Amino acid sequence: MIVNDFGSICIDNNLIEGAEDQVIALENGCICCSLRNSLSETVKTLTDSDFGPDILVIEASGVADPAGIISLLESEELKKKVKIAGVICLVDSEGISSVSWIMSHLVKKQIRSADLILLNKVDRVSKSKLAAARKDWIPPDIPSLETAYAAIPVSLILGIAHTGSSEHLSAGEHAGHNHHEASEHGFSTISWTNTSPIRLSCLGAVMKNLPPTVIRAKGLAYSSEFPLQQVIVQVVGKRVSITKGRPWARGHPSTQLTFIGIGDEIQKSEICTRLDSCLA
């Protein structure tokens, strides 16, 4: 985890329990501007090391402009080393109404840059105040979750597509799709699997136009375009990433996708019908 504090003392670093040597602190500046080079060097050092991390979490300062961080990570220098999985914005539903006019422009830019918004401290505000915060600050086209203490399943933001082999599948098993539904803490999941190749152009279109209740999707695709390689699918909010992965292990490759949504119904039949239409 890379933690950025605007002040000279990195308080946030000391508040992260159990972090030990897993946290790198960049303090006394902002990583979107004055510490931009420090962030770039840190990312390159980490990714070039023999024990490079699978995931980098960048916890920016409260006055950071995410657009500057995004542009850095998508620069020619770094885009081959890292890929942005998603931008999460934590909004204080209790304090957002008191944001000054001077700060409101930055706050709106931070919110607009997000792929997923956590509207936090909902346990401390009335329903009318929460509704006002949504109306005044939260864009309707960006997925959002209401939280207390920012408590959400970690898999919503840190889940990595399963990269295990499909050796346990016998020939013809999962020839059609299977759906497994579960509901926990206000979230529902559905799974879709198929051993037939899938067209990536069609899959990409489906992922970019998921129902608004779906806030996370991930998995592996067995594609007609790259049948010998896994294709990694990651969706956080409106951000969609479909990239080539490692070669398939021995056995029968298959597409395995999981969708996480809000509430008990995330339009299972619609999603599965559209995925079925993508089979080659």
N, C-alpha and C positions, 0 to 999 in steps of 0.2 A: 504494500500500500504506500502511495506517495501522498503525504499530507502537507498542505500549504497553509501556513499562517501568515497573515499580513504583518504582524508585529515581529519584533526581534526575538521574542520567546515563543517557542512552538508549544503552546498549551495543549492543542488538540492531540499532538503526538503523545503527551503524557496521560491523556484521558482514555486512550485506547487500551483496553484491558487485554492482557495476554499477547500483546503485539511483539515484544522482545525485538529481535533483529529483522522482523518482517516489515517494518515501517521505515521509510526514508523521509526525513523532514526537510522541507525547503521553506525557510522563514525569512522575515524582514523584507517582504516584497510580494508581488503577485505573479503567479506563473503564466498569466496571460500577457504580461508585458515585461516588467523589470527583471523577472526571473525566468523569462522565456528560454534563454540559453541554458540555464541550469536544468530546467526540465528536459530539454532536448538531450543534454549530455547524460542525465540520469537514465532516461529511457534507453539510450544507446548502450550505456554500460550494462544495464540489466539484461537487455536482449542479447547482447554479444557474449555474456558470461556463459561458462560451461553449465551452470545450473539456473538458466533463465526461467522466470516464472511463467506459468500458464496464463495467469490473469494479472493485470495491473489495475488497481483501483486508485484513481486520482481524486482525492478529496480536496477540492479547491477552496480558497478563502471565500468568505461571504461577499467580498467585493469584486470577485473575479468575473470577467466576461467569458462565458464558455466558448463563444465563437472564436476567440483568440487561441484557446487550447485546442479546439477542434482543427483549426487551420494548421496549427503546428504539427499535430499528429497525422494530418493528411498531406503534409509536405512531401516533396520528392525524397527528402532525407530520411523520413521516418515511416512512410506508408508501406514500405516493404518489410518493416520490422514489426509493426503493430497494426491492428485493425480495430476501429471503434465498435464496440458491441452495443453501446447505448449511453445516453446522457440522462441522468436522473436529477430532477430538481426537487428539493425539499422546501415546501412552502409552509410558513407558520400561519395557520388560519386564525390564530388569536392576535398576532401582532401585525398582520399584513395591512390592516385598515389604517394603521398609524404611520405607515411609511411616508416619509417626507416627499414633497414634490421634487426635490433635487435628486433623491434616490430612486424615485419611481421609474425613471427611464431605464436605469440599470436593472432593476428588479424585473421589469417587463422583458428586457432582453434575455435575462437568465431563464425566465419561464419559457419564452419563445424558443430557446435553444434546446429544450428538453424533448426527449423521446417518451419519457414517462414522468408524470408529476405526482409526488406524494404530498397530499394536502394534510399536513400533520396537526396535532393537538386538537383534533375534533372533539375530544372528551372535555375540553375546556371552554367550548363556545356553544352558544344556543343554536338551534336549527336556523333561525332567521339570520344570524351573523354568518353562519357557514354558507348559507345560500347567497348572501351578499358577497362574500369572498369569492365564491365561484363566479358569480355574475360579473364582478368587477375585474377579476385577475386571471381566471383560468380559461384559456382558449378551448372552445368545445371540440376542436379537431385534434387535440392532444390527449391521449389516454391518461386518466388520473385515478388515484386511489385515495380514500380517506383513511387516515391512520392515527393511532395514538402511540407516542414514543417511536414513531417510524417503524413499527413492528409489522413486517411483511415476511413471507417465506424468502429465504436467501436465494432460492433457486430462481425466483422471478428475475433477478438481475445478474446473478453469478453463474447460472446453470450453463454447463458446457455440454455440447452434443455428445451423446454416448459414442465412444470410439472403439468399443469392443467388437469382437468378430461375430459373425453369424453362424458359427460352426454348429451351434446347437439346433439349427433348423434342419429338419429333414426335407428331402425333395418334395416340393409341392406344398409344404406347410406355409401358412400365411399367404396362400395364393390369392385370397381375397383380403379385404381389410377387416381388422378387428377394432372395436371401439371399447375402451375401458374408461368408465367415468368414475370420478371421485370428487367429493366435496369436503373441503376443510378450511376453516377460518374465513369463510366467505368467498373462497375461490373454487373453481371447478376445472377439471382437466379432461381432455379427450385424447386418445391416441389413434393414429392411423398407420397401418403397416401394409406393405404389398411387395411381392417379389418380382413383379413386372417392372421393366424400366419406365421411368417417368421423364417427360419432356421438360427441360429446365426453363424454357421461355414461358411455358404455361404455369409451371410451379411458381416462378417469380411473380407472375401476374396475380396468382391466388394470394401469395403472401403479402403483396402490396395492397390488397383490397380485402383484408380480413374484416369480419364484423367488428364494430367498435367495442364490443364487450371482451374481445381477445386482446390481452396486453402483452403476451409473451408466447413465443413459439420457438421450438428448437428441434434438432434431429439430424439424421443422415438421409441422403437421397441416393438411390441407385438410378443413375441417369442414362438415357439413351445416347447422350452426347459423349459422356466419359464413363463407359461401362466398367472400366478396370479400376477406377478410383472412387473413393467415397466423396460425396459432395456435402459439405457442412452447411446447414441451414440455421440461421440465427435471426430472430425477430424480437426487438424490444420496442414497444409502442409502434411508431411509424418507421423506425429504422430497420431495414432489411439487408441482411448479408448472406449471400450464397457464394461459397468459395470451394475450390477443389481441395480435398484432403489427401490422406495417405491411401495407398493401394488397399483394395479389399483383402481381407485375410481369406484363408482357405474356407470353402463352404459356399453357401448360397447368399449372395448379396441381396439386400432388401431395403426398401425405404421405410424408415421408422421416424415418425413425427409426433411430437407432443404439443398440445395447445393448452395454455392456461388462461382462464378468463375470470371475470367478475360475476359472482352470483352462481345460481344453479344451472342456468341455461346459456350456453355459448354457441347456439345455433349449429349443433353437431351435424345435422343432416345437410345443411347448406355447405359446410366446409368439406365434408366427406364426398358429396356429390361433385363438387368442383375439382377435388383431387382425383376422383375416379376419371374425370374427363381428360386429365393430363397424361394418362397412361399411354405409352407408345404402342 
